[in-house]
Amino acid sequence: MSKGKIIVLSGPSGSGKTTLQQKLLASEKFKNRLFKSISVTTRPMRLNEQKGRDYLFISQEEFAKKIKSGEFLEWECVFGNYYGTPKNNVENLLVGGKNVLLCIDVKGAATVSRLYPDAVKIFVTAPTLFVLKDRLIKRGTENQESIESRIETAKIELQEAKNYKYVVVNDDLDITFNELEKILSIELNKS
């Protein structure tokens, strides 16, 4: 059995990467071909999220213990909350020949690229910063200060797009999803 591949989705807050990840995982085309590694986070659970499905929600103390014991493939502090990818989950999926879809920030993606140079990195962005800000406002999960902070971070993250194999502009969710399906069909069929 051949080892699975890592597919990385990154992009600024509000770019639609999490929605696209959910659509890819639910797609009949990738059923039994693409698997999610559930990230660990210290941030509060949002409305419509479920523990164990969207994230593993833990305390900062628990997260610190996991860092110390080397349990993360990558981890970052983003907007005051910690996020990490459990190393064992990813390795077990890969060794089992399964392709792993990671939805992580640009710093985490850089770490994964160093560890797995053959990881396929896809950067998702909105057509403009104005659209990005509008999406964050409509999401209703952030206060004005947090939105401004996320926009400033997005400006920095956008500079990292050049380090990705693919960049997709999410102007229309269905069109972007079709583009991602084509990319993954190509990448997952390579030997």
BAKOL-548072 format. One record per residue (C-alpha): residue in three letters; x, y, z. Coordinates in pm, whole numbers, plus 50000, padded with zeros to 5 digits. Layout:
// BAKOL-548072
{type = ALA; east = X; north = Y; up = Z}
...
// end
This chain:
// BAKOL-548072
{type = MET; east = 50000; north = 50000; up = 50000}
{type = SER; east = 50139; north = 50341; up = 49908}
{type = LYS; east = 50158; north = 50619; up = 50161}
{type = GLY; east = 49888; north = 50886; up = 50153}
{type = LYS; east = 49939; north = 51252; up = 50062}
{type = ILE; east = 49895; north = 51567; up = 50265}
{type = ILE; east = 49675; north = 51837; up = 50115}
{type = VAL; east = 49699; north = 52175; up = 50291}
{type = LEU; east = 49431; north = 52443; up = 50266}
{type = SER; east = 49537; north = 52784; up = 50399}
{type = GLY; east = 49410; north = 53135; up = 50370}
{type = PRO; east = 49299; north = 53438; up = 50567}
{type = SER; east = 49005; north = 53431; up = 50807}
{type = GLY; east = 48691; north = 53472; up = 50598}
{type = SER; east = 48841; north = 53329; up = 50279}
{type = GLY; east = 48605; north = 53030; up = 50294}
{type = LYS; east = 48870; north = 52762; up = 50348}
{type = THR; east = 48675; north = 52584; up = 50626}
{type = THR; east = 48354; north = 52580; up = 50420}
{type = LEU; east = 48548; north = 52445; up = 50123}
{type = GLN; east = 48713; north = 52183; up = 50342}
{type = GLN; east = 48369; north = 52066; up = 50460}
{type = LYS; east = 48240; north = 52049; up = 50102}
{type = LEU; east = 48543; north = 51848; up = 49988}
{type = LEU; east = 48508; north = 51601; up = 50274}
{type = ALA; east = 48135; north = 51560; up = 50199}
{type = SER; east = 48193; north = 51517; up = 49824}
{type = GLU; east = 48110; north = 51175; up = 49678}
{type = LYS; east = 48410; north = 51221; up = 49450}
{type = PHE; east = 48650; north = 51209; up = 49746}
{type = LYS; east = 48465; north = 50970; up = 49973}
{type = ASN; east = 48722; north = 50722; up = 50109}
{type = ARG; east = 48997; north = 50921; up = 49932}
{type = LEU; east = 49029; north = 51227; up = 50153}
{type = PHE; east = 49030; north = 51241; up = 50534}
{type = LYS; east = 49028; north = 51524; up = 50783}
{type = SER; east = 49278; north = 51553; up = 51062}
{type = ILE; east = 49085; north = 51714; up = 51345}
{type = SER; east = 49281; north = 52003; up = 51492}
{type = VAL; east = 49308; north = 52082; up = 51860}
{type = THR; east = 49225; north = 52434; up = 51979}
{type = THR; east = 49192; north = 52640; up = 52294}
{type = ARG; east = 48938; north = 52880; up = 52143}
{type = PRO; east = 48573; north = 52865; up = 52248}
{type = MET; east = 48338; north = 52652; up = 52041}
{type = ARG; east = 48132; north = 52851; up = 51789}
{type = LEU; east = 47764; north = 52805; up = 51720}
{type = ASN; east = 47705; north = 52497; up = 51499}
{type = GLU; east = 48044; north = 52344; up = 51589}
{type = GLN; east = 48076; north = 52005; up = 51754}
{type = LYS; east = 48360; north = 51878; up = 51968}
{type = GLY; east = 48538; north = 51598; up = 51786}
{type = ARG; east = 48389; north = 51689; up = 51449}
{type = ASP; east = 48515; north = 52043; up = 51395}
{type = TYR; east = 48790; north = 52064; up = 51657}
{type = LEU; east = 48905; north = 51903; up = 51976}
{type = PHE; east = 48849; north = 52185; up = 52228}
{type = ILE; east = 49088; north = 52182; up = 52525}
{type = SER; east = 49224; north = 52421; up = 52786}
{type = GLN; east = 49547; north = 52618; up = 52744}
{type = GLU; east = 49703; north = 52407; up = 53019}
{type = GLU; east = 49621; north = 52084; up = 52833}
{type = PHE; east = 49755; north = 52236; up = 52511}
{type = ALA; east = 50081; north = 52333; up = 52682}
{type = LYS; east = 50125; north = 51974; up = 52804}
{type = LYS; east = 50075; north = 51844; up = 52451}
{type = ILE; east = 50336; north = 52089; up = 52317}
{type = LYS; east = 50583; north = 51979; up = 52583}
{type = SER; east = 50529; north = 51610; up = 52505}
{type = GLY; east = 50574; north = 51669; up = 52128}
{type = GLU; east = 50223; north = 51562; up = 52029}
{type = PHE; east = 50177; north = 51820; up = 51752}
{type = LEU; east = 50292; north = 51806; up = 51392}
{type = GLU; east = 50255; north = 52184; up = 51396}
{type = TRP; east = 50099; north = 52436; up = 51630}
{type = GLU; east = 50048; north = 52811; up = 51640}
{type = CYS; east = 49896; north = 53082; up = 51853}
{type = VAL; east = 49648; north = 53265; up = 51632}
{type = PHE; east = 49451; north = 53564; up = 51759}
{type = GLY; east = 49523; north = 53464; up = 52119}
{type = ASN; east = 49411; north = 53102; up = 52081}
{type = TYR; east = 49622; north = 52794; up = 52021}
{type = TYR; east = 49568; north = 52555; up = 51731}
{type = GLY; east = 49757; north = 52233; up = 51664}
{type = THR; east = 49760; north = 51930; up = 51436}
{type = PRO; east = 49796; north = 51600; up = 51625}
{type = LYS; east = 50104; north = 51424; up = 51487}
{type = ASN; east = 49987; north = 51066; up = 51552}
{type = ASN; east = 49655; north = 51114; up = 51372}
{type = VAL; east = 49824; north = 51240; up = 51057}
{type = GLU; east = 50095; north = 50972; up = 51057}
{type = ASN; east = 49842; north = 50692; up = 51114}
{type = LEU; east = 49629; north = 50812; up = 50822}
{type = LEU; east = 49931; north = 50850; up = 50590}
{type = VAL; east = 50079; north = 50511; up = 50678}
{type = GLY; east = 49735; north = 50360; up = 50615}
{type = GLY; east = 49747; north = 50499; up = 50260}
{type = LYS; east = 49493; north = 50772; up = 50332}
{type = ASN; east = 49517; north = 51128; up = 50200}
{type = VAL; east = 49495; north = 51389; up = 50475}
{type = LEU; east = 49330; north = 51729; up = 50434}
{type = LEU; east = 49470; north = 51992; up = 50672}
{type = CYS; east = 49302; north = 52330; up = 50709}
{type = ILE; east = 49578; north = 52533; up = 50877}
{type = ASP; east = 49728; north = 52881; up = 50879}
{type = VAL; east = 50030; north = 52985; up = 50671}
{type = LYS; east = 50281; north = 52935; up = 50954}
{type = GLY; east = 50154; north = 52582; up = 51017}
{type = ALA; east = 50162; north = 52515; up = 50643}
{type = ALA; east = 50528; north = 52621; up = 50631}
{type = THR; east = 50609; north = 52377; up = 50912}
{type = VAL; east = 50421; north = 52094; up = 50738}
{type = SER; east = 50608; north = 52172; up = 50411}
{type = ARG; east = 50942; north = 52135; up = 50585}
{type = LEU; east = 50840; north = 51799; up = 50731}
{type = TYR; east = 50655; north = 51680; up = 50418}
{type = PRO; east = 50806; north = 51851; up = 50112}
{type = ASP; east = 50560; north = 51668; up = 49884}
{type = ALA; east = 50256; north = 51816; up = 50062}
{type = VAL; east = 50022; north = 51987; up = 49816}
{type = LYS; east = 49959; north = 52341; up = 49936}
{type = ILE; east = 49652; north = 52535; up = 49823}
{type = PHE; east = 49599; north = 52898; up = 49922}
{type = VAL; east = 49238; north = 53020; up = 49935}
{type = THR; east = 49164; north = 53390; up = 49933}
{type = ALA; east = 48877; north = 53632; up = 49879}
{type = PRO; east = 48883; north = 53857; up = 49572}
{type = THR; east = 48960; north = 54169; up = 49781}
{type = LEU; east = 49026; north = 54273; up = 50141}
{type = PHE; east = 48692; north = 54457; up = 50133}
{type = VAL; east = 48510; north = 54130; up = 50055}
{type = LEU; east = 48711; north = 53953; up = 50323}
{type = LYS; east = 48614; north = 54215; up = 50582}
{type = ASP; east = 48249; north = 54199; up = 50475}
{type = ARG; east = 48250; north = 53819; up = 50521}
{type = LEU; east = 48400; north = 53851; up = 50870}
{type = ILE; east = 48133; north = 54106; up = 50965}
{type = LYS; east = 47852; north = 53884; up = 50829}
{type = ARG; east = 47995; north = 53579; up = 51010}
{type = GLY; east = 47907; north = 53756; up = 51333}
{type = THR; east = 48167; north = 53578; up = 51547}
{type = GLU; east = 48411; north = 53867; up = 51591}
{type = ASN; east = 48402; north = 54214; up = 51742}
{type = GLN; east = 48525; north = 54516; up = 51544}
{type = GLU; east = 48873; north = 54507; up = 51701}
{type = SER; east = 48910; north = 54138; up = 51616}
{type = ILE; east = 48795; north = 54198; up = 51258}
{type = GLU; east = 49054; north = 54472; up = 51212}
{type = SER; east = 49323; north = 54244; up = 51357}
{type = ARG; east = 49223; north = 53966; up = 51119}
{type = ILE; east = 49240; north = 54203; up = 50821}
{type = GLU; east = 49591; north = 54316; up = 50921}
{type = THR; east = 49694; north = 53948; up = 50954}
{type = ALA; east = 49535; north = 53874; up = 50615}
{type = LYS; east = 49761; north = 54136; up = 50454}
{type = ILE; east = 50064; north = 53946; up = 50585}
{type = GLU; east = 49921; north = 53604; up = 50495}
{type = LEU; east = 49851; north = 53715; up = 50138}
{type = GLN; east = 50226; north = 53767; up = 50091}
{type = GLU; east = 50273; north = 53394; up = 50158}
{type = ALA; east = 50050; north = 53288; up = 49866}
{type = LYS; east = 50358; north = 53275; up = 49641}
{type = ASN; east = 50482; north = 52977; up = 49846}
{type = TYR; east = 50181; north = 52763; up = 49751}
{type = LYS; east = 50149; north = 52536; up = 49450}
{type = TYR; east = 49794; north = 52660; up = 49387}
{type = VAL; east = 49613; north = 52985; up = 49465}
{type = VAL; east = 49235; north = 52995; up = 49430}
{type = VAL; east = 49026; north = 53309; up = 49460}
{type = ASN; east = 48697; north = 53230; up = 49631}
{type = ASP; east = 48463; north = 53477; up = 49466}
{type = ASP; east = 48187; north = 53221; up = 49405}
{type = LEU; east = 48177; north = 52916; up = 49633}
{type = ASP; east = 48052; north = 52670; up = 49368}
{type = ILE; east = 48310; north = 52778; up = 49109}
{type = THR; east = 48588; north = 52766; up = 49369}
{type = PHE; east = 48475; north = 52423; up = 49485}
{type = ASN; east = 48481; north = 52293; up = 49125}
{type = GLU; east = 48833; north = 52434; up = 49085}
{type = LEU; east = 48945; north = 52258; up = 49404}
{type = GLU; east = 48788; north = 51932; up = 49286}
{type = LYS; east = 48991; north = 51953; up = 48964}
{type = ILE; east = 49313; north = 52027; up = 49156}
{type = LEU; east = 49259; north = 51738; up = 49395}
{type = SER; east = 49164; north = 51499; up = 49115}
{type = ILE; east = 49496; north = 51575; up = 48947}
{type = GLU; east = 49705; north = 51561; up = 49266}
{type = LEU; east = 49548; north = 51246; up = 49412}
{type = ASN; east = 49589; north = 51057; up = 49085}
{type = LYS; east = 49964; north = 51123; up = 49069}
{type = SER; east = 50173; north = 50831; up = 49183}
// end
